[in-house]
Amino acid sequence: MINLVVYQGNVGDTSEMPITLNGQSYYRTAEVYRLIGISRNTLYRWLQRGVLGESERRDRRGWRLFTRDEVDRLKSEAGRIITIVKR
């Protein structure tokens, strides 16, 4: 079975270029942290803390792939406000 990879977007446009595998769109790590507006280190820290849970997808090169739902969950995390109570 051959998996078809379709690149969407214009050449040179790095704003958002998901790939499609078996009918599902995926984003790579660099695309995700740019879309969300956080640093790469922040994204990796959140992933280590389990913000998205335990499951993950990787392409055959070992690059992490994120679904649109995961990107939206990370955006929500980036916009979350926490309250710190000082004593």
Number of C-alpha atoms within 10 A of each C-alpha: 3 5 9 11 13 14 13 13 13 10 8 7 9 13 12 16 19 23 18 16 14 10 11 10 18 23 21 18 16 14 20 27 20 14 17 18 12 14 13 15 10 12 20 13 12 14 15 12 11 11 14 15 9 9 6 11 12 12 10 7 6 8 11 15 20 20 17 15 10 16 19 14 15 22 17 12 13 14 10 8 8 6 5 6 5 4 3
